[in-house]
Amino acid sequence: MPGTEIFGKEEKEQVMEVLDKGVLFRYNHDKERNGIWKAKDFEKEFAEYHGAKHCHMVASGTAADCLSLAAVGVGAGDEVIVPPFTFIAPIEAVVNCGAVPVFAEVDETLCMTAESIEAVITPKTKAVLLVHMVGAMAQIDEIVEVCKKHNIILIEDAAQSLGGSYKGKMLGTFGKIGCFSFDFFKLVTAGEGGAIITNDDDVYETAHTYSDHGHSHQGDNRGAEEHAILGTNYRISELHAAVGLAQFRKLDYMLERLRANKKVLKDYLKKFPQITFRPLPDEDGDSATVLNFFLPTQKEAESVAAALAADGVASAYWYNNNYHFIKNWDHLKECRVAAPVGMQFLDKPQDYKTLELPQSYDIIGRLVSINMKITTSPEELQTICKTFDKVLG
Ligand SMILES: *Cc1c(COP(=O)(O)O)cnc(C)c1O
């Protein structure tokens, strides 16, 4: 949980400014707020950092996923191509906007590929919700091309790859809209929070309007405006934005430390012939939160992850994880929902129970991930390396 490792006075100062002189609400109250606008400041800095025209902050990464679908016009009956290896939020977002998730295989990049996406396109495909999974990028050039060729909207979920880039261009800026999360477990945390970025003026206009009940956000006359559209409430509070802003200003430092620590570990592990690494389309743009590697078989990966954990090396074995891989998504397979959703009313609903994704099962079965930390000391890194000697040597 990198961001929380270096919580300090900066986060407290930002929050205290809001509590002392500001207003908890992110809009209006121009006179009372004494010039304190944390969500707006965060949006400006976040957009600039990414080289994006617009940013809009929201209450969570899940809200960002939902908002991005709404803002580009994905809704009832549309198909959205999604990966089977992702935190489940993007899938829920697709279901909850009335659309239908259609799964495409991931490869060793741990992301969907242009080929796997193209293989599941149908006349109903409206968008691809691409997840740049566990700390690095998909083969984005090829995916952009395939979306263009088929006239499909590309949405990037970069919640797990904040600060990542491909050939110098930030992840989240390749498609029509990019989504981020600042929940407690993410690189930059606001406690809870999320963001979308886009270069498209219309998408941005719909996004900020939709995320706040259709308010126009013109002038200090909240409630008196015409309402353009029915919306909802995905607003972030000034308190969360304040924490996120302080954390975000530490992002480059976090990335620098994570990249250095990851390099030490990766270089050390190169001596083990049984390990292969996740291919990175651009190694320099890796956001470095996780070191991912494969073992030759599912059994070996499972036992190595368990042995590392037993010796105190924090690792993830996603294959058996309830929230990040489709294998254990029984609620989706059995369509257990709180209330009826659009995908149940299709002439031919998707059958997720019998859906086969052999490539993804093989790859995720052999995957082990080591969580990188900002504050790991050289001595601690050596201890981790020694543990690998013991487990793999
Ligand atoms: C964490 C995460 C989300 C959801 O973010 P929340 O802020 O927890 O709602 C969405 N997508 C991915 C890939 C994530 O990892």
The ligand as an ORCA input file, in Angstrom:
! r2SCAN-3c Opt
* xyz 0 1
  C      -9.426     -0.426     -7.310
  C      -9.908     -0.574     -8.682
  C     -11.104     -0.014     -9.119
  C     -12.127      0.542     -8.185
  O     -11.694      1.548     -7.387
  P     -12.463      1.928     -6.025
  O     -11.920      3.285     -5.739
  O     -12.059      0.923     -4.997
  O     -13.902      1.933     -6.295
  C     -11.426     -0.072    -10.463
  N     -10.633     -0.700    -11.325
  C      -9.475     -1.283    -10.953
  C      -8.633     -1.951    -11.967
  C      -9.085     -1.257     -9.615
  O      -7.973     -1.865     -9.242
*
